[in-house]
Amino acid sequence: MKICLVYWSGTGNTEKMAELIAKGARLAGAEVSVINTDAARPGDMSGYDVIALGSPALGDEDIEESEMSPFVTSVIPLLAEKHAALFGSCGWGDGEWLRSWASRLEASSVHTEDCLAVKETPEGAEADKCAEFGKRLAGK
Ligand SMILES: Cc1cc2nc3c(=O)[nH]c(=O)nc-3n(C[C@H](O)[C@H](O)[C@H](O)COP(=O)(O)O)c2cc1C
């Protein structure tokens, strides 16, 4: 099982989620790559079974728009053939940005039943949820 986690993070919370998810997935036996959007190339994604995208809630319940949003657009055709998952950190919201993101993908026939949101820095029970999420992705 090969998993690629592509994330954007401004203050490190979504990055920490990616690290915790990767740890959980590796413990479950998966081979995991963790890539920042500034180094992610859509053409490098074809060898993975699972592609999980991570962005914090920004703007008004939106994903990061200068790197993650164009990356999403460029990988949509590939995501339709893979298992896709979404994750990210938010602040005051109730996870609306993640639901909107999943709807955007759904409109292009990309199903993302695995979505994980945490508030700010993942710690304690929320850190455990990240590791569990990774374990779940490794079982796809
Ligand atoms: C410019 C800006 C806009 C934000 N907009 C939202 C928002 O719409 N909803 C929300 O729940 N949190 C919002 N937040 C809070 C961030 O999503 C939150 O701090 C998150 O943990 C940042 O993750 P990161 O460390 O990976 O960048 C916003 C933060 C910033 C700086």
The ligand as a Gaussian input file, in Angstrom:
#p B3LYP/6-31G(d) Opt

LIG

0 1
 C       -6.203000      34.168000       7.161000
 C       -6.827000      33.072000       7.989000
 C       -8.114000      32.644000       7.704000
 C       -8.719000      31.639000       8.457000
 N      -10.003000      31.247000       8.160000
 C      -10.572000      30.284000       8.907000
 C      -11.901000      29.865000       8.634000
 O      -12.575000      30.325000       7.704000
 N      -12.444000      28.899000       9.446000
 C      -11.753000      28.327000      10.495000
 O      -12.280000      27.461000      11.182000
 N      -10.473000      28.702000      10.752000
 C       -9.870000      29.647000       9.996000
 N       -8.579000      30.023000      10.269000
 C       -7.829000      29.330000      11.343000
 C       -6.867000      28.273000      10.781000
 O       -7.559000      27.361000       9.957000
 C       -6.218000      27.508000      11.944000
 O       -5.435000      28.392000      12.733000
 C       -5.358000      26.338000      11.493000
 O       -4.955000      25.606000      12.641000
 C       -4.115000      26.771000      10.721000
 O       -3.477000      25.606000      10.250000
 P       -1.956000      25.587000       9.763000
 O       -1.107000      25.754000      11.003000
 O       -1.753000      24.281000       9.105000
 O       -1.789000      26.754000       8.819000
 C       -7.983000      31.029000       9.522000
 C       -6.670000      31.456000       9.795000
 C       -6.094000      32.449000       9.035000
 C       -4.665000      32.875000       9.339000

